[in-house]
Amino acid sequence: MEIISYLEKYEESWLRCRVLSFLHSAMYEDVVTKKPQFENQTAIELIAIENDEVIGILDILIDDESNKATFLRKEKGAFIELIAVHPDHQNKGIAQKLYDEGLARLHKYKPQFIELFTRNDEAANKFYKKQGFDIECEYYVAFGIQKGLRKPIKSDFSEGLLSVTGVGEDKTNYDYVIVDGKYEVYNKAGLELIDYDRYYPVYGYVKELKGSNDLVENVGQAVITSK
C-alpha cells in the first residue's frame, strides 16, 4: 500500500471507495458521481493505493487569501473535507497513515488549526478524539419536512396517470408528496415548485407474461445477462 497525490485516472476508483466507505455509516446518503474539484482553493488531495485500486482517501482544504474553508476560527486554518477507507481495508491503520501524511504536507502552509465536521459514527469520533480534536459545537441534520405540513393522502392510477389526493375532507390534488424524506413529484408543474439539488426520472414498465413458460424463459435470460 502506498499513499500518493490524487490523479484524475483514479476518479472512478475514488468514487467507489467513497460510496462504499459511507455505505454503513451515518453518511450513507451522501453520494457524489464526480470527484469534487478544488480549482479555486488550496487543497491537499491524497489517496491510498493497493493493486492500483483506491482503498483510502483524504481531502484537506486550506484557508488562503481568496477563500476561507473553515468556519470556527478567524485565523488561518485547514478543513478536513473527507477522510474515508474502503470497508475491505478498514482497521489496518490506513486512516492514520493518510492523516499523518496529510499533516506532514500541511506543515508548509502553516495553518493555525484543523477543522472538520462529522456525524455520530462511533469509530470516526473515536479516531478524531485520538488525534487530539475537541468538540467545539453541535448541530443536527435532518431529512424530511416541517412538522404540521404532512397530511394523509391516497393514490389512484387511471388512464395512464398517477394521481394523489388528500384523505377525508381534504380533496386536494397534490402534485408532489414527501416519501422517506424525499419528494415524489408527479409532473413538471410540481417539479417547478421544489427547490431541489438533483432529481431523477422514474419509469414504470409493464410486460405481459402469458404463462409459466414465459417466466422460466425470462429467468434464464436474466441469469445469462447477469453473468
N, C-alpha and C positions, 0 to 999 in steps of 0.2 A: 504494500500500500504506500502511495506517495501523495503528498499534498502539493498542488500546483495552482497557479493562477487560472481562473476560468477561461476557457477557449470556446469560441462560438460553435465549433464542431461537436461539442458535448451538450448542446442545448436539449436535445430530446432525452438524453440520459439524465440530465439535470432535472428536467420536469418529472421524469418517472421517480427519481429519488425523492423529490419534494412531495409529490402526491402520496407516495407510499409511506413516507415518514409521518405524514399528517393523518393517515387513514384511521388509526385507532387512538387519536388524541382529541383534545377539545378544539382543535383547529381543522377538523375533518372537512368542513365545507369550504375552506379557503383554498380554492383551486385556481391555478393560472395555466394558461395554454401557451404562454411565451415567457421566456426569461426576461424579467424586468431589466430595463436599460437605465443606467445612471449617467447619461451623457453630460448633464449639467451639474453633476455632484461628484466631489472627490469620493472614491469608493475603493474598498479592498474586496475583491471577489475571489474566493478560494473554493477549490473542490478537492475532495479526497478520491483518488482513483485506484481501482484494483481490476486487473484484467481488462483495462480500457473501458471500464464502466464507472460511473459516478456513484459512490457509496456514501458521500457526505458533502455537505455544502455550508458555506458561511459567507454572508454578505455584511460588510460593515460600511456605513456611510459616515463621512467626516465633515463636520462643520467647516465651511470656508467663507470667504468674504461675500460671495454671491448667494449662498444657500446655507440655511441652518437646519440641519436634520433633527436636532434634539429639541426637547420641549421643557425639560425640568430644571434647567440651569441657564443663566445668561452667558456664562463663559463658553469658550470653545470646547466642544465635546465630540464624542463618537457615538453612533447609534447602531446597535446590532439589529439589523433588519431581519436577519434569518440565520438560524443555525439548526441543521437537521441532519439526521443519519438514517440511511436505509434500514428498515426493520430487520433485515437479514444480517446486518452488521453492527447492531447496537450492543452495548455492554462490552465493547472491545477498546474503549478509550479513544475512539475516533473523534468524538466531540471535543474532548480535552485537547487532542493534538491540533485540531482546527483552531480552537480558541487560542492556544499558545502561539501558533504561527500567526494568527491574526494580530495578537498583541505585539508580537515582535515586529511585524510590518507597520503597525500603528505608531510605533515609537517615533519615527521621523516626523510625524505630523504634530506631535506634542499636544494632544488633546488634554483637557483637564478632567474629563470624566467620561465614562462609558454609560450609555443608557440603553434600555431595552424594555419591551412590553411583552408579556406572555400571559397565557390563561392559566387555569388551575391544575395543569398536569403535574402530578407529584414529582415525577422524575426530572422534569425541566426546572421546577422551582428548587429542588434539592441541588441540582447542578449549579445553578446561578448563585445560590447561597454559599456553596462550597468555594466558588471563585471570589467570594467576598462582597457580593452585591447585597444591598439592604433595600427593603421595600420603602418606597418614597410616597406612593399614592395608590389608590384603589378605585376602580370604577367597574361598570358592568357593560357587557354587550348582549343584546337580546334580538332575536329574530321573531317577528310576529306583528301584532297590531295593537294599538292603544285600547285599553280596557273600555268597555261600553260601546265599542264600534262593531263588535262581532254580533251577527244575527243568525238565527236558524234559517236554513234555506232548503229547497228541494230542487232536484234537476229533472229535466224531461227531454227526451230525444224524439223528434219527429221531423219529417220532411228534410232529412239530411242536416238538421241543425240541432245543436245542444243549447238548451235554454235553462236558465236558473232563476227561480223566483223565491220570494220570501215565504215563510210558513205562517199559517193562521191568518190574522187580519192583514199582515204585510203582504200585499200583492205586487210589490215592486219587482220589475225585471232587472236583474243585475248583469252588468257587462263583465264583471270580474268578481272573484271571491278569494279569500285567503285560505290556503290549504297547506298545513305543516309549515307555517311561517313564510310561505311563498305565495305570490299572486298567481292564480289561474285566470287568464284573460281570454274571453271568448270571442272577441272581434277586434278589428283595428281601432274602432272608436274607443273601446275600453283601454287598449294599449296606450292611446294618447293621454289617458288620464293618470297613467302611472309614471312616476319618476324612477326609472329603472337603471340599474348598472348594466344589465345584459338581459336578453330574452332569447328563447329558442322556439321555433315552430314545433308542434306536435301533430303527427299524422295518425289518423285512425284507418287501418286497413282491414278488409274482410276477405276471407277466402272460403268459398263454399266447398265443404267436404261431402262427397256423395256417400261414403260408407267407410267401413273399417279398412278396406284395401288402400284407399287414399291415405289414411292415417299411417299405416305401416310404410307405405312408399315414401311419404314425406319425411318420416322419422329417419329412414335410411339415408335420404338425401341430405338431411341436416347433419347426420354424423359424418358423412363424407366431406361436406363443406367445412365442418369444424376442424377437420384434420388439415 
